[in-house]
Amino acid sequence: MCRMVGMTVFLLTVQLKSDTDHARLAEMVPKIMEQVRDISGGNSSQFFRSTDGILFGLLLESKLKARQIRAILDTAAIFQHEDSFILNEIGEDFAGAGFSTAWSWMQSRLRKD
């Protein structure tokens, strides 16, 4: 799959507050995933997750700008005061090892060669 014209690939890194328990994870993660699916039209993939699940990264492709995506996430009122997230654009110049699913996802959308 190639990146569609006008689409940008982002990495959304989420850090839930440090005292997040399993019940909150079970509530929060599906809500975040649903928002990401809506923003990306279903064009997203998990990039990484910490063993406790409170830190994770999601790759997504969207025609929206980072500030527009942030506004959607803020408006959805999913995150609490001590939760954090950052949204970074991922460009054609990237390198890494491992991350097989995410790596394939990125290569299929970002590599020109």
Backbone bond lengths (Angstrom), bond angles and torsions (degrees), N, CA, C in turn:
res aa  C-N    CA-C-N  psi(-1)  N-CA   C-N-CA  omega(-1)  CA-C   N-CA-C  phi
1 M - - - 1.451 - - 1.519 108.52 -
2 C 1.301 118.25 134.49 1.453 123.91 177.59 1.521 109.26 -102.32
3 R 1.309 114.32 155.99 1.458 118.86 178.17 1.514 109.06 -68.29
4 M 1.323 114.91 136.26 1.455 120.24 178.53 1.528 109.09 -77.45
5 V 1.308 116.41 150.11 1.457 122.55 179.58 1.532 109.11 -58.12
6 G 1.313 115.30 134.35 1.462 119.92 177.94 1.523 114.11 83.97
7 M 1.323 117.10 1.91 1.462 120.93 -179.19 1.529 109.62 -98.40
8 T 1.306 116.20 146.58 1.457 122.96 177.87 1.521 108.32 -124.03
9 V 1.327 116.29 141.35 1.461 121.42 176.00 1.526 108.43 -96.21
10 F 1.328 116.15 132.73 1.457 122.88 -179.70 1.522 109.97 -124.87
11 L 1.321 115.20 153.71 1.451 122.56 166.95 1.519 106.73 -110.93
12 L 1.325 116.13 117.30 1.461 122.52 175.17 1.526 107.16 -98.03
13 T 1.323 116.76 113.69 1.456 121.78 177.48 1.520 108.25 -103.84
14 V 1.326 115.74 125.23 1.460 122.40 -175.97 1.517 109.19 -117.57
15 Q 1.325 116.24 131.23 1.466 122.97 173.91 1.527 106.63 -123.60
16 L 1.327 116.52 105.09 1.460 119.92 176.51 1.518 109.04 -76.36
17 K 1.331 116.81 157.43 1.463 119.34 -176.60 1.525 111.20 -56.30
18 S 1.317 115.64 149.69 1.468 121.86 -167.94 1.519 114.49 -62.53
19 D 1.320 118.37 -25.10 1.469 119.40 -179.54 1.536 112.73 -94.91
20 T 1.317 117.00 18.83 1.467 121.11 178.89 1.527 109.76 -63.40
21 D 1.330 115.76 126.64 1.468 120.64 179.92 1.531 110.27 -99.03
22 H 1.323 116.16 177.16 1.470 120.87 -177.16 1.530 112.12 -61.83
23 A 1.312 117.42 -35.72 1.469 120.52 179.73 1.531 110.44 -63.81
24 R 1.332 116.45 -43.03 1.470 119.36 178.90 1.525 110.71 -68.42
25 L 1.330 117.25 -39.33 1.464 120.16 175.79 1.520 110.79 -58.09
26 A 1.318 116.13 -45.70 1.471 121.14 -179.19 1.521 111.85 -63.24
27 E 1.318 116.77 -27.62 1.461 121.45 177.74 1.524 111.90 -84.45
28 M 1.333 116.41 -43.88 1.460 121.51 -171.34 1.526 114.59 -77.00
29 V 1.322 116.09 -47.98 1.463 119.44 -172.78 1.529 112.09 -58.25
30 P 1.332 120.34 -45.95 1.473 118.55 177.08 1.535 113.39 -60.78
31 K 1.332 117.46 -35.33 1.471 120.42 177.90 1.532 110.88 -66.06
32 I 1.329 115.98 -43.14 1.462 120.22 178.47 1.520 110.09 -64.33
33 M 1.336 116.30 -45.39 1.466 120.90 179.75 1.533 111.01 -60.72
34 E 1.329 117.16 -39.94 1.466 120.78 178.78 1.530 110.78 -63.35
35 Q 1.334 116.91 -43.69 1.466 120.08 177.56 1.524 111.20 -61.93
36 V 1.329 116.89 -42.96 1.465 121.03 179.63 1.533 110.10 -64.23
37 R 1.310 117.39 -41.59 1.479 120.10 177.00 1.528 111.03 -61.80
38 D 1.329 116.85 -41.34 1.470 120.37 178.80 1.532 110.95 -64.85
39 I 1.326 116.59 -44.73 1.465 121.62 -178.76 1.526 111.17 -64.67
40 S 1.327 115.95 -37.50 1.468 120.57 -174.08 1.525 113.56 -98.39
41 G 1.297 117.47 1.28 1.459 119.52 -176.10 1.530 111.60 63.06
42 G 1.323 115.75 31.95 1.468 120.73 -179.62 1.508 114.38 83.84
43 N 1.316 117.18 3.68 1.461 122.11 -175.92 1.534 109.94 -98.09
44 S 1.339 115.53 75.32 1.461 120.81 -177.64 1.524 109.92 -146.10
45 S 1.334 114.77 165.61 1.466 120.88 -179.60 1.521 108.99 -155.30
46 Q 1.328 117.03 143.15 1.465 119.24 173.99 1.518 109.06 -70.06
47 F 1.318 116.94 134.24 1.457 122.08 179.30 1.521 110.83 -97.57
48 F 1.333 116.74 -46.98 1.458 120.82 177.78 1.522 109.59 -156.92
49 R 1.332 115.10 165.85 1.465 121.97 175.83 1.520 107.83 -154.00
50 S 1.320 116.78 136.02 1.463 120.91 175.37 1.534 108.97 -71.94
51 T 1.307 116.34 162.35 1.472 119.19 -177.77 1.518 112.32 -63.21
52 D 1.332 118.60 -30.75 1.464 119.99 178.52 1.531 112.12 -87.51
53 G 1.325 117.49 -8.12 1.464 122.00 174.94 1.510 115.99 82.98
54 I 1.339 119.08 -3.00 1.470 118.48 -176.59 1.530 113.02 -86.28
55 L 1.321 116.79 -10.65 1.468 121.69 173.95 1.521 107.40 -121.48
56 F 1.332 116.52 124.06 1.461 119.34 179.00 1.516 110.19 -154.03
57 G 1.326 114.39 160.14 1.454 121.06 179.90 1.521 110.44 -127.83
58 L 1.305 115.30 139.74 1.457 122.51 179.30 1.521 109.49 -125.18
59 L 1.311 116.87 131.14 1.459 122.15 172.35 1.517 107.69 -89.08
60 L 1.322 116.56 138.07 1.456 120.07 176.44 1.510 109.87 -147.33
61 E 1.293 114.72 153.95 1.459 121.97 178.65 1.524 107.50 -117.98
62 S 1.319 116.61 132.25 1.459 119.46 -176.93 1.524 110.69 -152.53
63 K 1.318 116.04 154.43 1.458 121.16 173.09 1.534 110.72 -85.82
64 L 1.335 116.63 -8.44 1.451 121.33 -179.76 1.526 111.19 -79.32
65 K 1.310 116.25 157.36 1.460 123.00 174.13 1.529 108.30 -83.33
66 A 1.333 116.04 159.31 1.466 121.23 -178.50 1.532 111.61 -55.64
67 R 1.309 117.68 -43.08 1.477 120.59 -179.20 1.524 111.60 -65.41
68 Q 1.334 117.36 -33.41 1.463 120.24 176.70 1.530 110.64 -67.74
69 I 1.329 115.58 -40.97 1.467 119.91 178.44 1.521 109.64 -64.67
70 R 1.326 117.16 -43.41 1.462 119.95 177.94 1.528 110.51 -58.82
71 A 1.307 117.18 -42.89 1.469 120.51 179.84 1.533 110.83 -60.84
72 I 1.324 116.94 -40.63 1.467 120.68 177.92 1.528 109.83 -63.07
73 L 1.329 116.77 -46.65 1.467 120.50 179.74 1.526 111.22 -63.62
74 D 1.330 117.37 -40.16 1.469 120.81 177.62 1.528 111.02 -64.74
75 T 1.319 116.78 -43.42 1.460 121.87 -178.51 1.528 111.87 -65.93
76 A 1.327 116.17 -32.44 1.470 120.29 -179.52 1.526 111.79 -67.87
77 A 1.327 117.73 -14.89 1.469 123.51 177.70 1.525 112.16 53.16
78 I 1.319 116.15 41.54 1.462 121.35 178.59 1.524 110.06 -82.77
79 F 1.319 115.96 -41.77 1.450 121.08 -172.27 1.525 111.70 -84.91
80 Q 1.334 115.28 147.32 1.454 121.64 175.04 1.519 109.12 -97.60
81 H 1.307 115.98 172.58 1.465 122.53 -173.50 1.531 113.34 -52.93
82 E 1.300 119.08 -42.05 1.461 121.21 -175.48 1.528 113.61 -90.68
83 D 1.318 118.14 0.98 1.464 121.69 173.76 1.526 108.45 -79.59
84 S 1.328 115.62 153.44 1.466 120.42 178.72 1.518 110.05 -136.49
85 F 1.316 115.47 151.09 1.459 119.51 170.02 1.516 109.44 -150.16
86 I 1.315 114.66 153.35 1.463 121.22 175.75 1.523 107.21 -137.20
87 L 1.305 115.35 141.56 1.454 122.17 -178.58 1.520 107.86 -118.47
88 N 1.339 116.81 119.04 1.465 122.15 -179.24 1.514 110.28 -119.10
89 E 1.333 115.93 137.33 1.453 120.76 173.04 1.528 108.90 -74.29
90 I 1.321 116.45 137.03 1.463 122.62 176.76 1.520 107.08 -109.21
91 G 1.321 116.92 125.92 1.456 121.29 -177.72 1.513 112.94 -104.42
92 E 1.322 114.90 -170.58 1.469 121.64 -176.52 1.520 113.09 -68.64
93 D 1.321 117.55 -25.76 1.464 121.08 -177.17 1.524 109.42 -93.93
94 F 1.317 116.17 95.08 1.454 121.82 178.40 1.517 108.29 -143.82
95 A 1.302 116.06 157.07 1.459 121.06 178.81 1.519 108.18 -151.38
96 G 1.305 116.75 157.27 1.454 120.80 178.26 1.507 110.41 175.08
97 A 1.305 114.89 -177.77 1.462 121.77 177.40 1.514 108.34 -142.04
98 G 1.314 115.87 150.73 1.458 119.59 -178.11 1.520 111.32 80.07
99 F 1.305 116.34 -150.10 1.469 122.26 178.40 1.525 111.36 47.63
100 S 1.304 118.46 51.16 1.466 122.22 -167.75 1.526 114.39 -52.98
101 T 1.313 119.22 -49.50 1.465 120.06 -178.72 1.523 110.63 -67.45
102 A 1.320 116.18 -48.87 1.461 120.03 -179.42 1.523 111.33 -65.48
103 W 1.328 115.82 -38.20 1.459 120.75 179.21 1.523 109.94 -60.57
104 S 1.316 117.58 -47.42 1.468 121.82 178.58 1.521 110.46 -62.12
105 W 1.323 116.75 -41.90 1.461 121.96 179.74 1.524 109.64 -59.24
106 M 1.343 117.01 -47.08 1.461 121.13 -179.56 1.527 111.43 -65.57
107 Q 1.326 117.33 -45.50 1.461 120.06 -178.54 1.521 111.42 -61.03
108 S 1.312 117.01 -38.34 1.468 119.86 -177.59 1.525 112.35 -69.73
109 R 1.309 117.64 -18.89 1.453 120.62 -177.17 1.523 114.21 -108.06
110 L 1.336 116.67 -24.04 1.462 118.62 -169.25 1.523 114.94 -114.40
111 R 1.290 118.16 -26.81 1.457 119.46 -176.64 1.515 111.04 -77.79
112 K 1.337 115.62 133.04 1.455 120.92 177.28 1.516 111.07 -85.89
113 D 1.352 116.99 -29.15 1.467 119.86 -175.18 1.499 112.99 -85.10
